[in-house]
Amino acid sequence: MNGAARLGLSGAIFLASVQIGHAACVENGTEKQLFFTIESRPEGLRQTGWLKPDEKLCLPEVQGAVFTAFASEVSIEGCPRLSGADRNDRLLVFLPADACRWASHGR
């Protein structure tokens, strides 16, 4: 929820900007088409999809997220990454079994 909240305190009015959540987005920066999931924390929402190189998948209005890349929809092993404060990340190198490289590794 974006907007301003009006609070009255001792006859005074204060305006406070309230920001609950923003979109969490993951981008496929590899040369392979991969299956991605975004799971929001703490809301428990989930978004999935196949991403070609340079495509992006987003989940709107979340506070935090876990991004995971898989070789296929039925793969058990993937590469998870907890989103940072900006809720965006880009997968740079995909190797199954949590041996991937994300753009946020250098931040």
N, C-alpha and C positions, 0 to 999 in steps of 0.2 A: 504494500500500500504506500503510494507516494502522496505527499500532500502536506498541508500545514494543520497542526492541531492548535486550537485556541485554549489556553489554560488561564483561568482567572484565579489570582492569588492575592488576597488582601486588597481587592478592588482594582488591581492592575491586570492588564491583558498581555500575555506573552505569546509570541508566535514561534513554534518549534517545527523544524522540518523533520518529518518522520519517514524513514526509509526502511522498509521491512526486508525487501529482497530484490535482487536483480537476476538477469538471466545468467546461467552457467553454460558456457560453450566450449566444445572440444573440436579441434581441427585435425584432420589427417594430413600430416606433413611428410608422409612416406610416399613411395612410388607404387604401393600396393593398395588394392581395395580391401578394406577391413571392416569388421563388424564392431560397432561401438555401443557402449551403454553409458548413460549418465544417471546416477542415483542421488537424489537430494537428501541432505541431512539438515535438519531433523524431520523434514516433511514426509519423507518416504515415497516421493514420486519417482517415476522411472521413465526414461525415454531411450529408445534403441533405434539403430539404423545402420545400414551399409553406407560407408563413405568412400568415395573415390578420392584420389589424391587432391589435396587442397579444398575439399568440401568440409563443411562445418555442421555440427549438430548442437542444438541449444535446448535447454529446459528453462522456461521463463519463471521469474519470481521465486527464486530459491535463496536460502541463506548460505548454503555450502553444498558441495557435491563431491562425488567420487566418480572419476572417469575411468573406464576400462576398455581396452582394445583387445579384440579376439581375432583369430584367423578365420573363424566361422561362427555361425549362430549356435552350433552344438559343441563348440570347444569348451573344455573345462578350465584349462589354463589360459590366463590372459595377463594383461599388464595394467594393474590398477594404479591410479594416481589421485591423491587427495587434492582438490582444487585449492589454490591459494586465495588470498584476499580479493583478487580481482575476478575470481571465478572463471578464468579462461586458461586454456592450455593447448599446446600443439604437440602431437606425437611426432617425433623426428625419426626414430629408428624403432622398428618392430621386430622383436625376437620373442617367441612364446616363452612362457614360464617366468614372467616378471623380470625379464632382462632387456627392457625397453629403455629408450632415452626420450625424455620429455623436455620441451623448451624451458620449463620452470626449473629444471635441474641446475641451470646456470644462474638462477636469480638468488 
